[in-house]
Amino acid sequence: MKKTYYYRDELNDDFAGTKIKAEKIPENYKYVHRNVFYRIGEDIMRMLAFPVILLILKFCHLIRYKNKKVLKKAKKQGYFIFGNHTNYMLDAYNPSIISFPKRAYIVVNPDAVSIKGLKTAVKMLGALPIPSTLKGMKNFQSAMKELISTKKVVAIYPEAHIWPYYTDIRPFGTQSFHYAVDCNAPCFAYTSVYKERKLKIMKRPKVITFIDGPFYPDLSLPKKAAIEKLRDEIYAEMKKRVDENPKYNFCNYVRRNR
């Protein structure tokens, strides 16, 4: 029997189910580490994690990537990638494989770096927790600019909340796109769609992830208009990908009456 999720608010309902108590992110949180020993630790952590991540995605999710060649258009610079948020572990792993050999960092909610015993490992694997205060946002934005200027990749899920195996693109605002405009950086959309397995060895569906772009901020426009245009272009591309592929409803989503 398919699992059913009941929702009222497409913008704010969350079905991650992690029940992690989020810690407050301090205003001076260190997003970019320059200590040589910490960086060596990051390299070792990523080197050990990458083959494990690849195996999980290939064998547990049977993931395939389509149109990844478009990333070559930005191979000499840092860029942003925006994805639909439909899986907890898959969405945590996917950016590292998509961006390889570039290093990917992922904008996450504070709960992702609040897991006892795993905080440092999660940070070293590229988690960028959203600040808990407005004052901390300046530090966050500064780190974003530094990562892009050093040719790294920043992954953002503009839907913000996880809806497992959801087959459409939920409406999302413009909040996630002002970073790309501030950095004047190229952007790509990556859209995961789900397909039914032919062999029922594992229940979860297989995954196809489409990469599209690049999309560039239009700096000839006022900043607000440039952000809105970038958001609309990426949303339209993601929506196009889910609409042109047959939808496999591994889970059911039902709107509750308000």
Salt bridges, closest charged atoms under 4 A:
GLU10 OE1 - ARG255 NH2 3.33
ASP14 OD2 - HIS161 ND1 3.15
GLU23 OE2 - LYS119 NZ 2.54
GLU42 OE1 - ARG103 NH1 3.64
ASP43 OD1 - ARG103 NH2 2.33
ASP91 OD2 - HIS85 ND1 2.74
GLU146 OE1 - ARG34 NH2 2.65
GLU159 OE1 - ARG170 NH2 3.04
ASP168 OD1 - LYS239 NZ 2.67
ASP182 OD2 - HIS178 ND1 3.58
ASP182 OD1 - LYS223 NZ 2.67
GLU196 OE2 - LYS200 NZ 2.58
ASP212 OD1 - ARG241 NH2 2.75
ASP218 OD2 - LYS229 NZ 2.92
ASP232 OD1 - ARG231 NH1 2.95
ASP243 OD1 - LYS239 NZ 3.65
ASP243 OD1 - LYS247 NZ 3.42
GLU244 OE2 - ARG241 NH1 2.73
